[in-house]
Amino acid sequence: MTNNAALKYGDGPSVDWAVVTGAASGLGFAISKELGRECNLMLIDSDASGLAKAHRDLGGGAHSIYAITGDVSDAGIWAQARAGLDGVVPEWLVQCAGIAVSGSIADAPIEHWRQALDVNLIGIVLGCKTFAGDMAHADKGHIIHIASRAAITAVPRFGPYVVSKAAVVAMTETLYNEIGDRVSITVACPSYFRSNLVDRMVAQTEVERRALERMISSSPRSAEDLATAILKAARHGDLYFFPPGEDRRLWRLKRLMPQRTMKFLRNKFRTVLRQLDK
């Protein structure tokens, strides 16, 4: 079921549009807030109450806000988004919508795999099918996909999430080779930051839920910090964004010594999970 809402805070037809998914909270909201200083906003999220609040909180600016409530894996939502822009090509397509799904490769129910792939990957594919071609034809704009450091660290017992985020990286790289000479394309791979990711998590056991809660609650990094850094990387034309510090070091280390890095990560994550399993 979907619900659309549009509020106009100024006509400015020359103002660019930013389409942001997962915009009701966390990184999607933080990026919307940054882009809302210069752009009209199209916000997409499945959380109706959260999206309504985000709509109100972002509505004090001089630009237009159009909100669509629905699941990004639903092609109908993207048809509404395209119709809502009425032929205007967005300057920004920022795809932040995501869901944490845990479980081992062997044991995670196939329904959990489908949930992870639908939201984390198919939603992004649909967003690109809706707007990327127009952006390339217009030789303009920025596309940002939010993946995760998990895409390269292969966290044990988070198989569906890891695989879906790795697919986002590969999909973004392919898109870059198709239209990256005409549109700025960035895939962001942050690790843990303060967010409500656990609230909607699909967990196979409570151990994985507690592990994710611990990592998120202990992180010094905020969504606002990441939003600023990701947008800066996109404006600079960077294909990859790994936050400075451990995330970037692990990315570089894995490229230099892939098998040794994987063994190190395997032992590290197994230790954490064993401690929580007691």
Number of C-alpha atoms within 10 A of each C-alpha: 7 12 11 15 12 14 13 14 14 13 11 13 11 8 15 19 25 26 26 26 29 24 30 27 22 20 25 25 26 20 24 27 21 15 21 23 13 15 25 29 27 26 28 29 25 20 16 18 12 16 22 18 13 19 23 12 12 19 18 11 17 16 23 23 24 19 26 25 22 20 22 27 21 14 16 14 24 23 13 14 22 17 11 16 14 9 9 15 22 26 21 26 25 26 26 26 28 27 21 23 27 29 21 14 15 8 10 18 14 11 9 20 19 15 21 25 24 20 20 29 26 21 24 28 19 19 26 19 13 16 21 24 14 17 24 19 12 14 14 17 23 23 29 25 25 25 28 24 24 22 21 20 21 19 21 20 24 20 23 24 29 25 21 28 27 21 18 26 24 13 16 26 17 12 17 19 10 12 17 20 11 16 24 23 26 29 28 26 26 22 19 23 21 18 17 13 17 16 11 11 16 18 20 18 12 12 19 22 19 16 16 19 18 14 13 20 13 12 13 10 17 16 19 19 15 18 21 14 17 25 21 13 20 22 14 11 15 16 19 19 24 22 19 10 8 12 21 15 12 19 17 14 14 15 11 11 10 14 11 12 17 18 10 11 17 15 11 13 17 14 12 13 16 10 11 15 13 6
